[in-house]
Amino acid sequence: MRRLDSLVYEREYTELEIKKLRMKQIELLAEAANALNETAGTIPNIDSLEKLNEEDQVAFSAMANQLKVLSQKLQRETEANHQDNIDATYIKLQDTCNTCHLLFRDQ
């Protein structure tokens, strides 16, 4: 029973299974980065941007552009399977999203 429990709850993956899982995750990440890139292209055109003062509009547009650039970079890194660069790019992307949301959400 103990062996059955370990197989069900703590499955031991082979190296090939781990590689397949990683490749699937990278594929999904590339798809998500592509969708984010498409969304980032429409951000500067949202109606609520008109409510911001000129300085904030410039900052918001710059962050939207940075989001687009980083999502494109993340997509390239995932497609090339550059594991080390994926993490660094993702962190920059996440920081951009969080900063923009802190500054401009609910204004």
N, C-alpha and C positions, 0 to 999 in steps of 0.2 A: 504494500500500500504506500509506503514511503516513496518508493521509486515512481509509482504512478503519480503521486502528488507532485513530485519534482518535475515530471514530464508535463503535467498539466499547468502548473503554476509558475514554474521556473524553467521553462523550456530551454534546453541547451541548443543554441544555434550553431550550425557549422559555419565555417568561414565563407562559403559560397552563399549561404542564406543571409548572412550579415551583409555581404557585398550587394546582394539583390535588394535588400531592405534599404540600404543607403542610396542605391541608385534610384529607387522609387521615390524616396524622400527628396532627392535632388530634382527629380523630374517634376514633382509636385511644387517644389519651391520655385522652379523656373516658370511654371504656369502662373503661380501667384505673383511673381515679380512682373510678369508680362501684364497681368490684369491691373496691377498697381500702376505700372507705367502708363497704361491707357487712361486710368482714372486721373493720374497726376496731370495729364495733358489738358484736362477739362477744369481743373481746380481754379485757375485764374479767371475763369469766365462765370463764376457763381455770383448770384445776385447780391448776397450779403457782403461782398467785397466793397460795394458802393457805400456801405455804412461806415467804413474805415476812413480815417484821415489819410492824407496823401503819403505821409511817412510810413504808416502802417501798411498801406497798400503795396508800397515798394518792398517792405520787409516780407509781407505775405507772399508776394509774387516770387521773390528770391527763394523763399523756402519751398514753394511749389516747384520751382525749377530744380532746386537741389533734390527734391524728392524724385523728380523725373530722372535726373542724371543717376542718382543712386539706384533706382529700381532698374534702369537699363544696365548699369554695371553689375548688379546682383544677377540679373538674367544671364549676362555674358559669363560671369564666373560659374554659375551653376551649369550652364551648357558645356563649359570647358572642364567642369569637375575640379575646380581649384579649391579644394577643401579649406585651406588656410585663409584664402581671400574671402570666401563666402562668409565666414563668421565676422570678420572685420567689417565688411561691407554691410552686413545685416545690422550690426551694432550702430553704425553711422546712420543707417536708414531709420532704425528705431528711435535714435536720439532726435533726428529731424522731425519725425512724426510727433513725438512727445513734446518737444519744444514748441512746435507750431500749435498743438492743441492747448498747451498751457497759456500761450500768448493770445490766441484768437478764438478759442471755442466759447460760445455763449456771449459773444459781444454784440 
